[in-house]
Amino acid sequence: MTSALLIDTLPTDTLLTSALPSNAPTPSASTPNTPTPAAAAIANAADANPDDAAASPELRGLLERLAARVSCSLEELGAFPTVERCLDRVAASLFAGRRVVIARPAGEAIAARAWSSARVAREVDAQPFDALVAAARDAEVLVLSSPVVGADGRARAAITPRELLLLRSRAPRPVIVLDLLDEELARTPLTQPALLLPGTVIVRGFGELWRGAGAGDVAGLAFIAGPADLVAQVADGGGAWTGRPSSGDPSGDLVAAGAPRASAPALPDPLLLRAIADLDRPGIDRAVQEAASALRTAR
């Protein structure tokens, strides 16, 4: 981003270790994310009766554009019609029954799911960094959100790219789940360094800045990216679309996650085309960046 953003690291002095406390957030407290008409139709289609849409050029086009935005392959990406469905699948496949450390500050929606799904949930402040490393070494999953927009409207980074790389080298065991849903507001994005790391999954979306810039059909979508085995683990529970190589075609076919190729559900191609048009709209990324800059300046 060309515009500046004052990003603070929250002062920290407390480590919380407990099972789900009485005042911990619940999944119903997740950040509102009203599906767009396109996203709602895609979500409904994902639950519809099977049809042979595995080779949909519109679906392939959408996934290829998402993959290009973060420089990953189709096998390393899974797309979801809503943020809620994406986070639900991450929680069910990566948090459930595991020891999860949640680094503060944390996105409300993903933290709520970690508390409710994990076998043991533990919170630790992202700073001081050595305390975060020590907690991560004892975890099976580490949840990081960056940046996080606080009640005062300021975007705060939990971790820098350099710290992320150092964290992975010093704590190689846990799966790292990075909530980057508000990355447009970050001064230094984490997507690219995160995708270089083993055992690291990012959660990305579009949201209100895109909706405000006129890209309403793609605004409600979300996607994950990371190692192909972890992406498959998240996507195979259903509700996602991903690119997978089939045994007869090493170049890959688009299939419904968790379903045989012949039972990929039909999708509303005109709506997918509108989502693709949003991503291809001339100047859309600049418009989103300018909106983010104006928002930061106002705050």
Secondary structure as UniProt FT lines:
FT   STRAND          15..18
FT   TURN            22..23
FT   HELIX           27..29
FT   HELIX           37..46
FT   TURN            54..55
FT   HELIX           57..70
FT   HELIX           74..76
FT   STRAND          77..80
FT   HELIX           83..90
FT   HELIX           91..95
FT   TURN            96..97
FT   STRAND          99..104
FT   HELIX           108..117
FT   STRAND          120..125
FT   HELIX           129..137
FT   STRAND          141..145
FT   STRAND          148..149
FT   TURN            151..152
FT   STRAND          155..156
FT   HELIX           161..170
FT   STRAND          175..179
FT   TURN            181..182
FT   HELIX           183..185
FT   HELIX           191..195
FT   TURN            198..199
FT   STRAND          200..205
FT   HELIX           208..212
FT   TURN            213..214
FT   HELIX           216..219
FT   STRAND          222..225
FT   HELIX           228..235
FT   TURN            236..237
FT   STRAND          241..246
FT   TURN            247..248
FT   STRAND          249..256
FT   TURN            257..258
FT   HELIX           261..263
FT   HELIX           269..280
FT   TURN            282..283
FT   HELIX           284..298
//
